[in-house]
Amino acid sequence: MNDVITNILICGIGGQGVMTAAEILAQAAMAQGFDCKKSEIAGMAQRGGVVTSHVRFGRKVWSPVITPGTADLLVAFEVAEGSRWADHLRPGGTAMVNTIRLAPPIVSSGLYKYPADPVAQMRAAGVPVIEVDAGTIARELGNLRLVNTIMLGAIADHLPFPATELEEQIVGRFRERKPAMVEVNQRAFEAGRQASQRGNADVSARAVNS
Amino acid sequence: MSAAVQAQPHARLLLSGNDAIARGVWEAGARIASAYPGTPSTEILESLALYPDLYAEWSVNEKVALEVAIGGSMSGARSFCAMKHVGLNVASDALMTITVAGVVGGLVIAVADDVGMSSSQNEQDSRYWGRFAHLPILEPADSQEAYEMVKYAFELSEACNTPVLLRLTTRVCHVKAVVEVGERVVHDITGFASDPRRWVMTPANAKGQIPAQIARETKLLALAESSPLNRMEDGKDRRIGFVTSGPAYMHVRECFPDSPVLKLGFTYPVPVGLVEKMASRVAHLVVVEETEPLMENELKAAGLSRIHGKDLLPRLGELTPNVLIPAIHGLVGEPLPKGSVYPKIDPFPRPPTMCPACPHMGVYYSLSRLRKQVQISGDIGCYTLGAGHPWNALDTTISMGASMGIALGMDKARSAETKDKSVVAVIGDSTFLHMGMQGLLDIVYNRGNVTAIILDNRTTGMTGGQNHPGTGKSLTGDEAPRIDFAKLVEALGVAPERIRTVDPYLLPVVYKTIKEEIAVPAPSVIITTRPCVLSEFFDRQPPLKVIDESCTGCGNCIKVGCPAITVKRTETRTRADGSTHDLKFTTIDTAMCTGCRMCVESCGPKAIVPAQPTAVAQQ
């Protein structure tokens, strides 16, 4: 094992399952023999506020927080939150973004405007973005709670360990508690993987065309 | 959480600092554990409640929690209590005297500082209690250290006849890291032995023990100088050396991997000798401590005048790599490493909000209608959010239970301009039982003209839904006597006809009740009756929708503050006199809506109806 540290920043809104996704990712890294730290400031965030979770793993991890400009991967559960945290990526890092738009009350009541196209904003800033419409995929699979598994599936091919390790961490949890949910989570994971591969192809095409 | 409870010795687990501390407390053979919930310390007791052979309780406040632990220690049981930083302010009266009397069973107090203030009203450095109360301070940097240090703390407590403070921060409590656990050691309870000269702290008895307390500090200093918790880590780049403790150590190692570091875990009394050794090895010595310059000042007082610390580093917030690097690089004149390459995008703020169907919204909606007539003193909990948009219906938040006394002070300090304003105090159920009762008693006793609203949502909401004497359940989930708030406030002297109970979902009733009670020049109490939507007592109803054709765009439902209601279209209308006003046509997110019907109560044209026709509607 070399000294490289993998930094993954997961962001979203209180109640979306950001912390659970980070926990699963951290458990998968630990099962692969990495030292691992997972950090967040929860506090009042469970009341619909901004949530971020930092997952760092490697041979030896010191600080539990990701320094801005060093994240390898940004996993955004909501598109405007993706734009908020995009400056934490290292040059060449990837933003995996769920394209769902969730407006807080101060936006929906007209005090602030929701940006027209946060993905376009990120791309204009030079950030490599892969879009995943996790909400639509979850609806097609019949359960909105699958967004979490879909987003983990989307990053599965961007990790320094096999996708099967991450999948097993998710499925293993359901096998114990809700065996009926195993199969649909497997499908959600695979759908997330495929969606991100399609999104990745889009990014490559854009690079060629530009 | 359960993984740590069931883990066999030598198992390696990914544990939060809080779960790791719980495991350490249990392994140390503790028999008594107590706390009042407070971010970031809450999960320690929630976790401890799952272990066998140990009594664990939610106490009504931190002072009582510490007293329970003191009683346990006096009886020869290893005892533990946990609290957040401001909780130790509450408990400090008991602390300042037990520190003179000492312990029988080891007594460890975990105090969690909210460095960075994610969920607190101030930022405090609890390490100062070490100097103030003559106590040793231990500071873990991560979960593994938290687990190990809490066990060491029990040994130290018994060896030196002193309570021990384990100082945590949010980055220890809530960070998950790899921990290797061990085995439980059994410590039998020896039982209480009467010894009035030791435990009855009359002046004569206390005077007799203070010399021992002072002598203890000399012994503790010698231990700090030789403790394995304080270690020298050498490095080849000797331009800068660091003295650091807590999570700041991790950040220092991350940023300056080749620099020598004196890593302190036993930080009070400050081991000056170790620091002197370090200072002699390096060109510059920097003390990196969150938040106050406590070690720095002690070291300067001891004659180490050329050290750096808060001349370079901020006193507020965490000392994370993005803070440390720019603050320290200038010492050796190196160019600043490149930061982020991508520009900052700031879409819009996303402050925390109340949940759909939160019963607090009904009260704040009504108070916002009465805003010009009332001064509103608030308290600590989810309902502090009433200060925000769209209610703007809170004037003060200071400390647990303070809404009561502050309201009375406001009532007694009226100017010509405010003499006709009514004073309202708003407090949650758990906060009222924690420290609000005495304030209400004071209002009654001193004939205050205050309307107190007890927002009884049957849980401790902001910390994640913990039990208290008003929920009918204990920490372990067992049935417990449930306090009757109406009877309680009557016993405190509020006239029975001035005690009103309302359903906060019935907006016109809430409004009318508040209006009636503020009109009466006597202490009155309004108690709300709906549970927290995140509690087991909440009864979810079918969702609602807005009938497009019926919506007049008045925007009243927006003022309820429910996050499930959004504006889908605005229109500017011109009145006959030429002035303009905006109409806001709304929609309800049926996936979020839980059918509380508060918005229905606010809707003049009756445009809000069940999203799916119900059996009743079809008849």
Boltz contact constraints between the chains, C-beta under 6 A:
constraints:
  - contact:
      token1: [A, 26]
      token2: [B, 14]
      max_distance: 6.0
  - contact:
      token1: [A, 30]
      token2: [B, 14]
      max_distance: 6.0
  - contact:
      token1: [A, 37]
      token2: [B, 175]
      max_distance: 6.0
  - contact:
      token1: [A, 37]
      token2: [B, 177]
      max_distance: 6.0
  - contact:
      token1: [A, 38]
      token2: [B, 176]
      max_distance: 6.0
  - contact:
      token1: [A, 39]
      token2: [B, 175]
      max_distance: 6.0
  - contact:
      token1: [A, 41]
      token2: [B, 118]
      max_distance: 6.0
  - contact:
      token1: [A, 43]
      token2: [B, 39]
      max_distance: 6.0
  - contact:
      token1: [A, 43]
      token2: [B, 118]
      max_distance: 6.0
  - contact:
      token1: [A, 43]
      token2: [B, 119]
      max_distance: 6.0
  - contact:
      token1: [A, 44]
      token2: [B, 119]
      max_distance: 6.0
  - contact:
      token1: [A, 44]
      token2: [B, 352]
      max_distance: 6.0
  - contact:
      token1: [A, 47]
      token2: [B, 352]
      max_distance: 6.0
  - contact:
      token1: [A, 47]
      token2: [B, 353]
      max_distance: 6.0
  - contact:
      token1: [A, 48]
      token2: [B, 352]
      max_distance: 6.0
  - contact:
      token1: [A, 48]
      token2: [B, 353]
      max_distance: 6.0
  - contact:
      token1: [A, 48]
      token2: [B, 563]
      max_distance: 6.0
  - contact:
      token1: [A, 49]
      token2: [B, 350]
      max_distance: 6.0
  - contact:
      token1: [A, 49]
      token2: [B, 352]
      max_distance: 6.0
  - contact:
      token1: [A, 50]
      token2: [B, 350]
      max_distance: 6.0
  - contact:
      token1: [A, 62]
      token2: [B, 250]
      max_distance: 6.0
  - contact:
      token1: [A, 62]
      token2: [B, 253]
      max_distance: 6.0
  - contact:
      token1: [A, 62]
      token2: [B, 254]
      max_distance: 6.0
  - contact:
      token1: [A, 63]
      token2: [B, 250]
      max_distance: 6.0
  - contact:
      token1: [A, 63]
      token2: [B, 251]
      max_distance: 6.0
  - contact:
      token1: [A, 63]
      token2: [B, 254]
      max_distance: 6.0
  - contact:
      token1: [A, 63]
      token2: [B, 321]
      max_distance: 6.0
  - contact:
      token1: [A, 64]
      token2: [B, 175]
      max_distance: 6.0
  - contact:
      token1: [A, 65]
      token2: [B, 320]
      max_distance: 6.0
  - contact:
      token1: [A, 67]
      token2: [B, 321]
      max_distance: 6.0
  - contact:
      token1: [A, 67]
      token2: [B, 322]
      max_distance: 6.0
  - contact:
      token1: [A, 68]
      token2: [B, 322]
      max_distance: 6.0
  - contact:
      token1: [A, 68]
      token2: [B, 340]
      max_distance: 6.0
  - contact:
      token1: [A, 69]
      token2: [B, 339]
      max_distance: 6.0
  - contact:
      token1: [A, 69]
      token2: [B, 340]
      max_distance: 6.0
  - contact:
      token1: [A, 80]
      token2: [B, 347]
      max_distance: 6.0
  - contact:
      token1: [A, 83]
      token2: [B, 345]
      max_distance: 6.0
  - contact:
      token1: [A, 83]
      token2: [B, 347]
      max_distance: 6.0
  - contact:
      token1: [A, 84]
      token2: [B, 347]
      max_distance: 6.0
  - contact:
      token1: [A, 86]
      token2: [B, 342]
      max_distance: 6.0
  - contact:
      token1: [A, 87]
      token2: [B, 340]
      max_distance: 6.0
  - contact:
      token1: [A, 87]
      token2: [B, 342]
      max_distance: 6.0
  - contact:
      token1: [A, 87]
      token2: [B, 344]
      max_distance: 6.0
  - contact:
      token1: [A, 91]
      token2: [B, 341]
      max_distance: 6.0
  - contact:
      token1: [A, 104]
      token2: [B, 350]
      max_distance: 6.0
  - contact:
      token1: [A, 105]
      token2: [B, 353]
      max_distance: 6.0
  - contact:
      token1: [A, 105]
      token2: [B, 563]
      max_distance: 6.0
  - contact:
      token1: [A, 106]
      token2: [B, 389]
      max_distance: 6.0
  - contact:
      token1: [A, 107]
      token2: [B, 348]
      max_distance: 6.0
  - contact:
      token1: [A, 108]
      token2: [B, 566]
      max_distance: 6.0
  - contact:
      token1: [A, 108]
      token2: [B, 567]
      max_distance: 6.0
  - contact:
      token1: [A, 109]
      token2: [B, 558]
      max_distance: 6.0
  - contact:
      token1: [A, 110]
      token2: [B, 567]
      max_distance: 6.0
  - contact:
      token1: [A, 112]
      token2: [B, 348]
      max_distance: 6.0
  - contact:
      token1: [A, 115]
      token2: [B, 347]
      max_distance: 6.0
  - contact:
      token1: [A, 121]
      token2: [B, 345]
      max_distance: 6.0
  - contact:
      token1: [A, 125]
      token2: [B, 342]
      max_distance: 6.0
  - contact:
      token1: [A, 125]
      token2: [B, 343]
      max_distance: 6.0
  - contact:
      token1: [A, 127]
      token2: [B, 342]
      max_distance: 6.0
